[in-house]
Amino acid sequence: MPYTASPALVRQTERWFVQDGTPTMIEGYSFGKHVLARMLPALAFVTLASLAWLVPLKSAGSGRWVLLAVVFAATVAVWLTIRLFVRRLPRFTRAATIAVLIAYAAMPVAVPLLQIAVDDDVTPPGGGGLLGFVLFFAAVFAATLLATTYGLGTLLRRAIRHTIYDLRNSVHLLGRALPAMLFVTLFLFFTGELWQAMNRLTWWRLTLVVGLFAAVTVLAAAARLRTEIGRVEQDLSPPRLAAACKNTPLAKVPIDELTPDGPLRAVPLNGRQVRNLLLMLATRQLVQAVVVGLALFAFFLILGLIVVTPDTAEQWIGNPPAYSTLLPTMPVALLRNATLFAAFGSMYFAITSMSDADHREQFFAPIIDEIERTLTVRAVYLATQNISHNTGNSAGPSTGIMVV
């Protein structure tokens, strides 16, 4: 008889996926069963915090701030309480799900009505004000839904922790990354035409350029990820399964009973799971690239201050350079040039770390190792529940990817 995990072990493993930032690996992952409960702390925080609109209406002076402090303290207390409740991964019934959604949807209308009821001097909000309040609550719900579904908050925290580790070893990280970046970008920094363009370019346009570089990085990571998943999921031998499950709830699972006929068969990923792994890879790559970008920004800023005198900048630009409002002694063109080269260098570093063999081993391989472990633990998790999937292609080996 094949080994079957207990419900408690399954729940512990699902909690491990949530803490790992890959909640979509949970079998039967759905909004009502797995997402809404984890959204509840953020939704409750926004709902209770919106009541602060009512406080200043009937109070003045120090009493106003006392009431605001009480509302804030109550909001934080409720938020922490619900977070502790959510750690048990509760699953809401259909009735509870509908009740939560109705309560949240009613708040954008209920708060203005309460304002009118509390203070007779308040003018009823116009259509534009009410619409703005509704759109704010809708935007918060959409952002929370997206972040919770894919564990974005956890992924960012993990990426930041790894970045702090990289900063502790910053000499090694930057010593390997900066020379290649400077070789590509250094001579372009002293181009007069570029200084003219940066002197005229607005900050919001430069922000779009930086966003374009980030998009290229994510697309490159997505293309690389599909290749990596296909390679990883085909190697599910017993020794790899046992090694991956160490320090997880599945550590004591008898691997030999799960693999009587040899390696497990790779279970295809659906589109949501592939996107979750893409976010896992993209957040690590982008945060890691930010470290290199900040170093490049500081380097070009210092280099510009030393080499490019005001007379030289004026000669390159053709007019007296514009200066920053926040930093009156700093030419805007220098700040924008440093930002542009930092963004380009970060993109170049991220792509090179995925393709160049030397850089890949140093910067990209640790991220892939984490994805390998997640997919391997998922294979054991599914096997312990005796779950089988029809891959739809029995004629050849599974590639590990099935987007639906």
N, C-alpha and C positions, 0 to 999 in steps of 0.2 A: 504494500500500500504506500503510495507516495507521501512524502512529508507535507504536512499542511500547517502553516503558522497559526498561532492563536490570535484571536481578535486583538488582544492587548499588544502583542508583538507587531501586528499590522499597524495599529495606531501609533506606536512608538516610531516605527519606520516612516510613516507619513509625517510625523512631527519632525523627524530628521530631514526629510526632503524640504520642509518649510524652512527650517533653520539653515539649510544648505543653499537656499535661494532658488530652488528648482521645484516649487510646489506642483507644477503641471505634471510631474512624473507620477503623482498619485493616481491610481487606477480609478476611473469613473469621476474624474475631477470635474466639478460643476459649480455654478454660482451659488446655489442654495445650500449645498452640502459643505463646501470647502472655502468659498470666497467671502460670502457675506459676513460670516462670523468674524473673520479677520479684518474686515472693513469697519466693523462696528466701533472700535475705539476712535478712529479718525472721524467718522460720521457723528458720533456722540460729542466729540470735542467741538466740532464746528457748530453743531446744533445748540449746545449750551453756551458757547462763546457768543453766539448771536444774540443771546439775551442781554448782553452788556449794552445793547442799544437802548434798553429800557431804563437803565440806571440813572443817567444824568438828568432825566426829565423832571423828577420831583425832588431833587436834592441839589445842594450847592455847597461850595467850600470843601472842607475836609471830609464831610459826610459822603460826598460823591465818590471820592477816592477809596473810602472805606468800603462802600458798597461794591465798587468795581473790584477791589481786592477779594471780597467775599465771593463774587461771581467767578473770578479767576481761580481761586482756591477750590471752589466746588467743582469747577470744570476739570481741573487737573486731577482732583481726587476721583471723580467718576471715570476719567480717562484711564487712570492707573488701575482702578478696580476692574474695569472691563478688560483691560489688557491681561490681567492675571486670570480672568475667566476664560479668555480666548486661548490661552496657552494650552488648555485641555482640548483644543480643537473641537468645540461643540458643533453639532450639526442641527441646523434649524429645521423645524417642520415647515410645511407649506404655509400654514396659518401664521406662524411667527415671521416668516420671510415677508409675507404681504403686510403684516402689521408694522414691521420696521420700515419698509419702503414707503408706506402711507404716512407714517409719522415724520419721516425725513422730508418727503415731498410737501407736507403741509406747513413746514416751518417758514418758508419764504413768504407765505401769506399770513401765517399766524402772528409773526413778530410785528409787522406793521399794524395789524389789527389790535394787538396788545398795546402798542404805543398809543393808539387813539383812545383805547379804554382807560389807560393809566393817566394820560394828560389830555385834558380837553383843548389845550391851546395848540396841540400838534395838528398841523395841516395834513390831511390824508395824502399819502404819496401818489404822485401822478403815475400814468402808465409807464413812463420811461424809468422812474425810480423802482417801481415794482418789478418791471421786466429785468432791470439790472440785478436786483436781489435774486430773482429766480435763476438768471443765467449764472450768477456766482455759485449758488448751491448746485446747479447742474454741472458746472465745470469742476467743482470739488469732487462731486460724485464720480464723474468720468475719470479724473486723474487718480482718485483713490482706487477705483475699479481696476484700472490698468496696472497701477503699481502693485496692488495686492495680488492680482491674477498671476503676474510673472515674478513676484518676490523682488521687485526692483529695490525696495529699501534695504533688504538684506544683502543684495548684490552690491549695492553702493557701499554699505558698511564693510563688507569683506574686501572690496577693492581698496577702500581707504586704509584698512589694516595692512594690506599687502604693500600699499604705497608708503606707509610709515616704515615698514620693514625695509623697503628699498631706499628710503631716505637715510636710514641708519647705515646703509651700505652705498651711500650716494657717490662716493668717490669711485667705486667700482662701476656703478650704473652709468654715471655721466662720463667716466673715463672711456667706457666702451662705446657710448652713443654719440657724444658730442663731436669727436673728430670727423666722422662721416658726415654729420649734419653741416659742420662748418665748411667742409670741402665743397659741398654742393651749393651753399648759400653765401659764403663770405664775399666773393667778388661782386655778386649782384647787389650787395648792400651799398656799394659805392657808385651806383649808376645814377646819373643826374636825372634822367627821365623818370626813374622810379620815385625819386624825391619830389619831383614836380607832381606826379600823380598822387602821392600820399599827402602832399600839402593841400590838394583840392578835394580828396576823397572824404566823404562824411563818415562818421563813426558807424552809422547804421549800415552803410554799404560794406564797410570793412567787416562788420559782424556777419553779414551774409556770406562773405568770402570765407571767414573762419568756419561758419556752419557748413559750407560746401566741402571744405577739407575734412571736417568731421564725418560728413555723409560718405565721402569716398573711403574713409577708413572703415566705416561700418559695412559698406558694401564689399570691400575686400575681405573683411573678416567673415562675412556671410558666405562668400564663395569658398573660402578656405575651410570653413566649418563643415560644409557638406562633405567635403573630401575626408576630413578627419573623422566624422561620425561613421562613414562607411567603412573606414579602416578599423575603428575602435570596436564596433559592435560585432565584428566577425571573430574577435578573439575573446571568447568567453569560456576558456578552459578552467577546470577546477582550481588550479593553483592561483590564477588571477582572481577568481571569484572569492577565494578565501582571503587573499591579501586585501582586496578592496573592502571587504566587510569588517575588517578590524576597526575597533573603536566606533562601531555603529550598532544599532539594536540587533542587527542580523549576525553579529559576531559568532554567536553560539549555534547558528543554524548548521545542521549536518550537510555539508556540501556534497558528500558522496551520495547521499540519498536523493539529492536533487539532480545529480548527473550520472545516473546508472549507465547511460548509453554514450557518455562522453560530453563534450562541451554543449552548453545550452544554445538553443537557436535564438538568433537575434530577433527581438520583437520590434516591428517597425514603429517609428515615431510619427505622431500626427503633426499637423502644422503648428499647433500651439506649443507643443513640446520643443520643436525645432527652434521656434522664435524665442523660447525661454533660454535655450542653450546659447542662441545668438546673443541675447542680452547679457548672459553670463560672461561670454567672451568679449563682447563689445565694451562693457563697463570696465573690465580689467584692462583692456587695451587702451581705452580712452583715458582712464585715470593714470595709467602708467605713462602715456604719452604726455599728459599734462605736466608731469615732473620734468620731463625733458624740455617741454615747451617753456616752462618757467625759467629753467636754466639758460635756454637760448635767449629769452627775452632780456634777462639780466645781462647776459654777455653783450648783446647788440646795443643795449642801452648804454652800458659803460663804454663800449668801443666808440659809439657815436659821440658821446660827450668828450672823449679824449681826442679823437681824430677830426671830427667834423666841427670846425669852428663856425661862429655865426657868419663870417664873411664867406666861407666855403659853402655853407648852406644857402646863402643868398645867391651865390653864383650859380649853383646847380638849379635852384628853383626858378631863378630869373626875376624874383621879387623878394622883398623882405619876408622871411618865413613867419607864418602865424605861430603864436605861442599858446601853450596850454593854459586854460583858466585855473586849474587846480595847481599846476606847477608852472608858474610864470616864467621861469628861466629855461623851460624845456620846450624846444620846437615840437609842434604837433606832428610834423613829418617824421621826426625821429621816433616818437612814440608809436606812430602807425607802422613805420617800417619795422620796428622791433616786434610789434604784434604780428605783422604779416609773416615775417621770417620764422617767428616762434611757432605759428600755426602750421606753416608749410613743413618746418623741420619735424614737428610732432607727427604729422601725417606720414612723412618719409620714414621716420623711425618705426612707426607702428607697422607699416607695410613691409619694410625691410626685415623686421623681427619675425615676420611670418614666412618670408620667402628665402632669405639668406641663411645658409646652413649654420654659420657661426652665430649669428644673432638669434636664430630660432632656438638653438639649444640653450642660450642664456636667458632670453626674455619670453619666448612664446611657449616653449615646452612645458614649463610649470603650469600654465593655464590649461593646456591640453591634458595634462595629467589629472587635473581636477575634473575635467569633463569626462575623461575615461572612467574615473572612479564613480562618478554619478551614474553613468550609463550601466556600469557593471553592477552596482548596488541595485539599480532598477531591475536588472535581469533577475537577480536573486529574489527581490521583492515579489515580482510577478510569478516566479516559479514556486515560491512558498504558498501562493494562493491557487496553484494549479490552473493558471489562466493561460489559455492558448488563443492565438490570433491567426486568422487566415491572411497570409501575406499577399495572396492573389497572384503569386508567381512561383510555383513549385518547380519550375524548370531550371532555376539557377539559384545561386546564393543570394541571401537577402542583403540589400545595400544598407539597411538600417534607417532609411528615410522613406516616409510615405506622407506627403502633405495632403491634407484634406481640408 
